Amino acid sequence: MSDLINLNFTVNGEKKHIKLDPSMTLLEILRNILKLTGTKEGCGKGECGSCTVLLNGKAVNACLVIASQLEEAEIITIEGLGKGEEIHPIQKAFIEEGAVQCGFCIPGMIMSAKALLDENPHPSEEEIKWGISGNLCRCTGYSKIVSAIEKAAKER
Amino acid sequence: MRVRRFSVIRIRSLEHLFDLAEKGMTNPYFLAGGTDLLIKIKDDLLIPPFTVLDISGLQELRSIHFEQDYVRIGSLVTHGEIEKHPELRLLFPSLTDACHGVGSPQIRNRATIGGNIGNASPAADSIPPLYVYGAELHLVNSKGERWVKIEDFFTGPGKTIRNPVEIIKEIRIPAEKRDYGTYLRLGQRKALAISKISLALAGKKKNGSMEDVKIALGAVGPTVIMAVETSLYLRGKELSSEVIKEAGNIIEKEAEPITDLRSSKEYRKKMCSTLLVKALTNWKQVA
């Protein structure tokens, strides 16, 4: 196996310097090393989107990125969206629209919504559906999630 | 999911890669976007010992250059970058459409065009458009370099003429403007589905007749194939309903798909025809 590598990267604005096995996934680093368990593991193979985080501003599956690819990376997880006690407007819209049932997919869903709205602040309904097409939800039937993202876009 | 630890080398430069190659390595695999390779590792499809060469940090393979005769796309350019590139859309709309439909936003943000080519799936979405636009691959290793036409690169499902430590450095496509280009695919659903069948088409017209129409089919054989007979039939003809219908019949005879877990041979043959009729009808409508 490989020697450990010294890795410098930023998570939710905090600089990290950690020695890691280069084959460790970003998901394992977040959950097991940094104890940021808001990012969920679903399939572990890029199909479900539960582990979606922002990597240099873009939505990615944390299960399909490894440590060796993270030098100088900037990562934002669900824990990094709010400011102190105040939750992010997208999180607020999800609560107000009742878009959360079991909640397991929601951190990933919200990170995909964040990436979408950062790039396209006023998406159409089709664009919202396409923007969250990499995130599976088995409870809501998606319509309230789409409404919540529409609401968040309107209130920006 | 418990992930087995494996050996990874971060490649700092092409020289670094060539030095390592000269020393020799056990079963090297390139890691570009990682969206295919990491799944193979998780599924235990790579037999240890193997070494993962992480080339994702090679900035020189990340750019797109527009030149007089060619557009050069670095092999680490992602599907998302291609999909959103306005100038590429003008020249190669079939490639734009294909990249737009790959995986999901998360996958498109990581998955690279070089990885899609190197992986050599007959169902890979970016490959049929590269056939119709006449793309060539720049392959480089410690011994030298070579240019290979895309249709000469693949030898079977997952198989290519590439040597293990030979890198796909860039893809160059003749910068030739066509009148129409499209990519149509059928999958179980729109997102995150492997294509059951796909069709790329690019064509030019002269004095109202089709002059040069290239058609490539994905997921119907061991590699992507060109529908040569159908192209020949279309040459010099106007885009009429009769011509479109006949072209659909010809491509159905020309395609020799297989039955696999995603679709039957009979379904694929019919759908080759359906997709071509749809593509030509769309062209007729915009023309």
Interface residues (C-beta under 8 A of the other chain):
Chain A: M1 S2 I5 D21 P22 S23 M24 T25 E28 E41 C43 G44 K45 G46 E47 G49 T52 L55 K58 A59 V60 N61 C63 L64 V65 I66 S68 Q69 E71 S112 A115 L116 W130 G131 S133 G134 N135
Chain B: M1 V3 R5 F6 S7 V8 I9 R10 L31 G34 T35 L38 I39 K42 D43 V52 D54 S56 G57 G80 G103 S104 P105 Q106 I107 N109 R110 K190 A191 L192
